[in-house]
Amino acid sequence: MISFETSPDQYRHWKLQIDGDIAFLSMDVQEDAPLAPQYKLKLNSYDLGVDIELADAVQRLRFEHPEVNAVILRSAKENIFCAGANIFMLGTSSHGFKVNFCKYTNETRLAMEDACRFSGQHYVAACNGTTAGGGYELALACDEIVLVDDGNSAVSLPETPLLGVLPGTGGLTRLVDKRKVRRDRADVFCTLAEGIKGQRAVDWGFVDTLAPRSRFDEAVLERAKMWASRETPKKGPGVVLQPLNPQISQYEINYQNVKLTIDPQRRVATLLVHGPGGEQPVTPSAIRQAGSNFWPLRTFREIDHALLHLRLNEPEIGLLILKTEGDMEAVRKIDETLAKESEDWFVNEVLLFMNRTLKRLDVTSRTIFALIEPGSCFAGSLLELALAADRSYMMESPDEEVSIALTSVNRRFFPMWNGLTRLQTRFLNEPERAESVFSLPQPMNPSDAEKAGLVTFALDDIDYEDDVRVAIEERASLSPDALTGMEANLRFAGPETMETKIFGRLSAWQNWIFVRPNAVGEQGALKLYGSPQRPGFDWKRT
C-alpha cells in the first residue's frame, strides 16, 4: 500500500533548509531507495515516492514557513539537475500506475505555480547540469530557470525521440502556453534528444538566464533575492501540519472527520464527511492557535488523503459516493468566518488548500455521486463536493428536514481548473444564474434546490432508495474506460486553460500512447530503452 503521509524528518530524497525569506529545496535522490525494488533511481531520476516528498515540502513551505518568499530548487549532485521520471519505473509499471503517476506529478507542479501566484512563494530552478524530461518539466513549473553555462549542460524533452511517449508532466503545454515558445522552435526542441544549451536556450525561450559554473550559486541566489524582494514580508509564525494518522483496515479508513468505506463487490467507495462539532474559532489568532486541527483544514486534508488512497491503492473502485452528516449551521458559520478573514495569510492558505483538494476531486477518474439525505450538511464548502459530483440525488422526506445551502465561499474562493467556479460552470448557458441563486432563501429544501438547478434529482423517500440503487448498479455495468473519458470531457466545460489542457488534452493523449505498441509493445521504445535493440514501430498514423 502506498502511503502519502511524510514529513521533512522522514525525507529520503529531498533536503529542506530555510534562511530568512529564502528556502533551499535540494534534490538528492537515493538510487537505492525506490518505491518498488525493480529499478534504481540513478541521476536524480524520480518515482512517485520522490514526488510525494516534493508535494509535502511545497505544502509545508506554505503553511509552516510563511516568511519564505523565494524557493531555490536545486540539485545536491554535481553536474546533474534531474534526469526526469525514472524510465525503468515507467517501463515496468502497469498502465494505470503510469497514468496516475503522471496525474500526481502534474498536481504537484501546479501546486508550485499556485504557491507563486497566491502565496508569494517564487521558485527558481538552479539547473547545474543535465536537465532532461521530467527534470526540465520540474524546472518549467518554476518562475525562473537558471542554466549553468559550461558548454555541456542542456535542457531537453527527449520523450518523443527516445521513448515514443510524451512529456507527461505538462512540458509541452508549458512551453507554448506558459513560456510562449514559438511553435516551430518547440517542434525542433521536442525532437532533439540531446536538447538545447547555452545562448540558444535563452534566445529561444527555454531558460531565462545563464551563469558560469564559477559563480553559478551566487547568480541563483541573486535571482532568488530579486523574487523575494517583490513580496511583502509575511507575519508568522507558521502552523505545523501534524500527521493525520488514519486508522486503516482492509475495507475502511477512519480519520478524525472523514471515513472512507470500500465495497469491493460492488466496486463502490463511500466517503462520509462529518461536519464541525463544538465551538469553532472565529478570529485569525484563534484559528492559528487551532492550527492543523482547525476543522476545514483537517477535514480537507483527510479528504485529500482519501482521494489519493483511492486513486493509487484501489484501482478497481469505479464509483465514489459522497455523503455528509452534521450541523449545517455550523458549516455555514465556519464558511462565513473563512470569507470574512480571508485576508489573513493562514486563513487564505486554508482556503487555497481546500480549493486544491476540490480540484483533485475534479480529476478523479471515478464516477462521483452525491447523496443528500436526512442529517446531511451539504452547505457552502461541503456543497462544493456535491457540485463537483457527476450527479446528485436529494431525498424529499415528509418527516425529516433535508436541505442544502450556499454560503459566500461558493461565490469566488473555489475556482475549477477552467478558472470558473462550479456554479459558473454549472450554469454556463445562463451565467446570470450563477449569481442569482445567492438571492434565494437559504437553506433550500429538495424541490427548491432542484428548481434552482443545484441538484440533479429530488426524489421522495418512497422512490429514493430504489432509484439510487438502480443508478449505482447501472453505472457499475458500463465500461470503466468509456466512463473515464466521458466524465473527463463533461467536467471540463467552459474556457480552456493551461490546466485543462494538461488534464484534458495532454493526459488523454498520453493515456492513449501508454497502451500503444510503439511505446509499450514488446518492440516498443519505452520497453526497449537501455537495451541495444532498436524499437519496431507500426508506421501507420492513427
Secondary structure by P-SEA (a helix, b strand, c coil): cccccccccccccbbbbbcccbbbbbbbcccccccccccccccccccaaaaaaaaaaaaaaacccccccbbbbcccccccccccccaaaaaaccaaaaaaaaaaaaaaaaaaaaaaacccbbbbbbccccccaaaaaaaaaccbbbbbccccccccccccccccccccccccccccccccccaaaaaaaaacccccccaaaaaacccccccccccaaaaaaaaaaaaaaacccccccccccccccccccccccccccbbbbbbccccbbbbbbbcccccccccaaaaaaacccaaaaaaaaaaaaaaaaaacccccccbbbbbbbccaaaaaaaaaaaaaacccaaaaaaaaaaaaaaaaaaacccbbbbbbcccccccaaaaaaaaaccbbbbbbcccccccccccccccccccccccccaaaaaaccccccccccccccccccaaaaaaaccccccccccaaaaaaaaaaaaaaaccaaaaaaaaaaaaacccccccccccccaaaaaaaaaacccccccccccccccccbbbbbccccc
